[in-house]
């Protein structure tokens, strides 16, 4: 039986690796999800076969409670809440790892001299430290995304010094526990400091950086699970945790590169705090247009590039955008979608929204692939995107987003922007794109405005 379980674990690990590989592209993402799910089913089944399980009541109870909570969340949760749900998942996974580490620490106390050796204690300390700080950090990220907490950075004097001291104290307690694992009274203090550190680490980070923070917290949760694998001597946990941790770290690096930011600036720069006070207050003239005018411009266009942003998610306009895409395509208009890596509030947020509306995968283009087409584009239709289209990132060295790669929307022949108001984006600065002569502002809810455009297009086609 043990040999068979090893084969099951190998197959499960292979499916986890293939899952990550297939989720690299929208066309194979669904296959990747199924592969990951089947791999997890095999992993759980193999674990049940490998051990003589006595507490089935507890296991089945937890399974039923988790299922009862998870299924309604999956069906009821709006697409705008996907980032919050992702942060909550990281919190639950990290807490599970931390609690397993805590249980192992106390359960092995009667035989601490033989079972809590140096290597095992290192793994347990890493597991619980990362697990507890990721738990509270993910809850803070979820609160900011849900706007229960302020999206602006919450700062106080010497915050970075305080955070560093807390981390050093937690690390010192961890080292003490590694050396003297029988000092059980230190463990609750260690866990409490780790929980507090997670809170204080995330609250100074602004809403603009939440996509990177979510990816980084995912990495922490994965590394915690990897350490748990070492503590439990479970090779599959080590592989799964390492895959999760490394992929989250790589994604964080990609996100930082997309914003032209460093890890230290994201984690400790309080981005959005100073910039918010520097929002331009002078009135600058803008040109607006009605749904009728917008429909007329789109009807006469030969090539249209749609740029989705978080405003699309807020308005739940993805299905109306699909209708607009179908309408324009039937008229012979070449319609493409330009996706910025940090558009929305989590990595891949726009891809998820457009996939829900069954937008063809071959119509979605990443920033580097689509930017060269904007000069030949008749109309660039921006829906709720802000900082990722701001030309100041290229020209204004004093701008907080200077150097950030952006979508070259301003190079299109005509730009139309659907937006509720002239309020700034996460960076807290005006978007110079809105004041260009070629730009038309379409003020209103994205879903409602696109619906009005669609009403006008059939009438013009019949004429």
Secondary structure, DSSP 8 states (H G I E B T S, - for coil): -HHHHHHHHHHHHHHHHHHHHHTTSHHHHHHHHHHHHHHHHHHHHHHHHHS----HHHHHHHHHHHHHHHHHHHHH--GGGHHHHHHHHHHHHHHHHHHHHHHHHHHTGGGHHHHS-HHHHHHHHHHHHHHHHHHHHHHHHHHHHTTSS-SS----TTHHHHHHHHHHHHHHHHHHHHH-TT-THHHHHHHHHHHHHHHHHHHTS-GGGHHHHHHHHHHHHHHHHHHHHHHHT-HHHHHHHHHHHHHHHHHHHHHHHHHT--HHHHHHS-TTHHHHTT---S-----B--HHHHHHHHHT-SEEEEEE-HHHHHHT-HHHHHHHHHHHHHTT-EEEEEE-TT-SSSTTHHHHHHHHTT--GGGEEEHHHHGGGGGG-SEEEEES--GGG-THHHH-TTSTTTT-----GGGSSEEEEEESSS---TT-S--GGGGSTTEEEEES-HHHHHHHHHHHHHHHHH-
